[in-house]
Amino acid sequence: MNDDEKTPTTPTGHNHDGTRSRSSKEEDDLTSQIPDRGRDRRESEDSDNESTQDSQNGVEDDHEPQDLETLSRVSSGPPYSVFSLSIKRWIVFMNCISAFISPITANIYFPAIPAISQDLGVSVAQINLTLTTYMIFQALAPTFFGDFADIAGRRPAFIIACTIYLGANIGLALQRNYAALLVLRMLQSGGSSGTIALVYGVVADIAPSSERGKYMGIVGAGLTIGPALGPIIGGLLSQYLGWPSIFWFLCILAVVWMVPYVLAVPETGRKVVGNGSIPPQGWNMTLLDYFRFRRQPRNRPSSYVRQKLRLPNPFHTVAVLGNKDMAMILSYNACLYIGFMTITATLSSQFAEIYHYNEIQLGLCYLPIGVATTISSISGGYVMDWNFRRIAKKLGVRIDRKRGMDLKGFPIEKVRLQLVYPLVMVGTCVYIGYAWALYYKTHVAVPLVLSFFIGLCVTGPFQFLNVLIVDLYPEAPATATAANNLCRCLSGAVATAVIQYIIDAWGRGWAFTFIALLFTVFSPALWVIQKYGPVWREQRMERMKKAAEKREEEAKEKVNVAAEQNNGVFEEPHPASN
């Protein structure tokens, strides 16, 4: 097993022979062409010394190919990311707010449904149709934005999505027509949900696998707290200011986020700026980028290749499901999401029927599960990083926080999935307890406490799986996240559409017990991933390496043909003179 941590120094599409001499040569070329500050140079020297020491200890094997993370990254220097810790925290904070926007947009709408139905003169069933179309676009939008972000960069994708979202909210606040409501809700979903695929991709850009858990947890907290706060905010605004105020509130939220993002959040896409030391194109620069790069010559490393823009292809997202390990992870993650969505989608209706609560009281009932999902997301991130360090130490693998870790031969599947098994077991028991607490109409404290533990034990596992998805697909993390979102949102849409019919037919107890057994019966898939996943990951890496070599050969062939044409080899003969 290759335990050394290597630096990705070649962009996607270039050959990797894994030799130390070549890596050092490319790093020297890079250092000479991109004169970063003395700090970056000292980091490079320190990293080189660490690698040399490992080589003397017999850890490094020069003949092993680099890992997926190395193969798929465009890097412009020894550090995995040149962004300072404060800049990383700023980027993660802004991504957390962005992640919060999509779920709160979906759930803030619920308390206003009766009022909107009355004002527009349509039935509640017709208003519920806007929920279905919203979830469909919530599943589809990230497939476009994720692929686009992996090509053009994160900032353009974020800005386009937020612009669509802002325009849709203005229209929703002003409209008084059902058809306009239906169309604008779809646009609103497309804009807000497009960012879901981007937030995890940004974390993968700036954090290596050994530190990825805590940042993913913080970003995931934004996704999980939205469903809890949305109904509360929506209920208050609808009751005291009228339902249009909901959409004006979302407009203000979008503007408050977008202005600092445009001005001060740098581009992180590794196919655009490498590890952050390559200047982005002028139109993609923030003010911070301008002051950072203005005194530096805009020379680029000889190995750097600017990505060509193309139209986003949603089928790249579907192609992720063609990998065995990814298909199994995404499917099981969808089962967990069904469990979460059926609780949140039915909580208000079931509590209103059993306990006869008003809108504000029903909104407050979402707080336990919302607080629990936030705790689970943030604490789970730190636990993931701890488990990563624990297993690395047990295997004698050194973790380099500067360069990133070589995942070849490292059981990343085991690192992430070890934490899932106990949560699923406890979550199943708690979920079944919640089901029968509703069935027997116990005191309201019982289902509320159980919903808190559902937030800990059911949503916790799919936070771990979200990180594993990015670990296994580093060449296009936004696309992989979009595939995850596609599977879970489509599954959630189906589940929320049929759960009330199941409750009516089977009763509350057996309906929710069935959901609990659903993600329990399929849990052996996690063991299969842990056992066979490393082999599947290695096979995928080899396919990627061969594809990269083929693309490089084709590129060289085109260059040679063009050179021969310029030298007159293929010049057409002059017409004969009369």
Secondary structure, DSSP 8 states (H G I E B T S, - for coil): ---------S-TTS-----HHHHHHHHHHHHHHS---HHHHHHHHHHHHHHHHHHHTT---TTS---HHHHT---SSSSS----HHHHHHHHHHHHHHHHHHHHHHHTTGGGHHHHHHHHT--HHHHHHHHHHHHHHHHHHHHHHHHHHHHH-HHHHHHHHHHHHHHHHHHHHH---HHHHHHHHHHHHHHHHHTHHHHHHHHHHH--GGGHHHHHHHHHHHHHHHHHHHHHHHHHHHHHH-THHHHHHHHHHHHHHHHHHHHH-----HHHHTTTTS---GGG--HHHHHHHTTS-----TT----------THHHHHGGGSHHHHHHHHHHHHHHHHHHHHHHHHHHHHHHHH---HHHHHHTTHHHHHHHHHHHHHHHHHHHHHHHHHHHHHT----TTT----TT--HHHHHHTTHHHHHHHHHHHHHHHHHHHHTT--THHHHHHHHHHHHHTHHHHHHHHHHHHHH-TTSHHHHHHHHHHHHHHHHHHHHHHHHHHHHHH-HHHHHHHHHHHHHHTTHHHHHHHHHHHHHHHHHHHHHHHHHHHHHHHHHHHHHHHHHHHTTTT--------
